[in-house]
Amino acid sequence: MEIKMPKLDVSMTEGTFMGWLVPDGGSVEAGEPLYSVGTDKVETEIPSPADGVLRYGAAEQDTDYPVGTTLGVLDL
């Protein structure tokens, strides 16, 4: 399952990837905080959409990504 940059509000076109909250290869349960995203208004933790094992993608910390960009992969 691809983990993508979420759209946190109507006007958001990109967000700053603040970092993973689970280590590469780490297990996560649905609803647990998975990564953090920042905008010009707020920084928030994004929960995992499912149980799985995190596999990192190309996301680099403190980098802006357009909404919908794949940040990593969750192996179910």
TORTI-338398 format. One record per residue: x negated, y, z of N, C-alpha, C in turn. Coordinates in pm, whole numbers, plus 50000, padded with zeros to 5 digits. Layout:
BEGIN
XYZXYZXYZ...
# end
This chain:
BEGIN
499164988450000500005000050000499105012350000499365021549907498585033749900499025043650008498065049950073498305060350171498055073550099499095082050093499015094350013499125106850098498625118050042498795130950108500275134150110500835135950232502275138450242502635153050212503905155250183504435168750166505135172250297504515180950377505005184050510506055195050513506115203150408507175213150398507445215950251508525223150225508995225350089507965232250000507215241650056506265249349975504865243249967504635232250037503295226250041502935220049906501755223849854501245217949730499965210049753499265213149864498065205849902497895206750053497075197650106496795197650249495345193950272494865196950391493505193650429493495180450504492755170850451492595157950517491645160150634492145158150757491345160850877490565148650926490995136650885490255124650923491145113050960490555101250956491235088950994491255087651145492315081951199492435079551343492245064751375492035056751271491785042451281490505039651202489595031451255488355028751181488595020251056487705021450959487775013250839487784998450879488764991050827488894977050861489694974750988490154985651050490924984451172492394981251147492964973851239494384970451230495224981751287496394983551228497324993951273498744988451264499594992851355500994988951353501825000551299502944997351238503855007451186504185017451296504095030251263504415040851359503235046051438502115038851441500915043551510500275054751428499665064751494498955075151419497855069051333497825072851204496875067151109495825077251064496275089551035495355100150993495945113651027495135124051014495555137451048495445146450925496445155150910496505164350796496705178450850496065188050787496245202050825496735210450708497505220650740497925230650641497565244250700497935254950630497655268150684498505271150807499525262750833500435265150944500275255451061499885242951033499915232651138498945221351107498505214451212497775201851196498625191051261498795179751192499675169251244499105155451217499455146051305499075132051286500165125151205499755117251106500675110051019500705095451063501905089951090501985076051134501825066151020501395054251053501285043550955502685039350910502875037450779504175033350728504485018550750503445010550784503634996050799502494990250881502654977750924501554970450987500534966950880499244967650913498234963750815496824966550861495904965550767494474968150789494084979650698493474990050755493105001950679491864999550594491945003250469490805003350377490685017550324489565023650344489395037650305489375039350154489805050750113489715054749974488665065549961488935074949874487975085549844488105097649936489065097450027489315109250110488105112950195487715125550186486615130750266487185140550367486695139850490487195148550596486985163150561487955171450603487945185950582487955189650435488605181550353488745184150209490215185850176490525195350087491895197650042492245188049930493435182249939493945173049837495365177049800495725176049671497105178549630498055168349692499295172549717500325163449766500425151549671500495139549726500615127449645499305120649612498165127049642496855121049616496655108949707496155097949654495865086049733494645088749819494805087049951493725089350047493055076250090493785065450086493265052550130494265041750099493975029650144494835018150117495045010550247496275006250267496634997850380496934983950327496104974250364496344960250325497394954450418498494949850360499594944450441499394929850471
# end
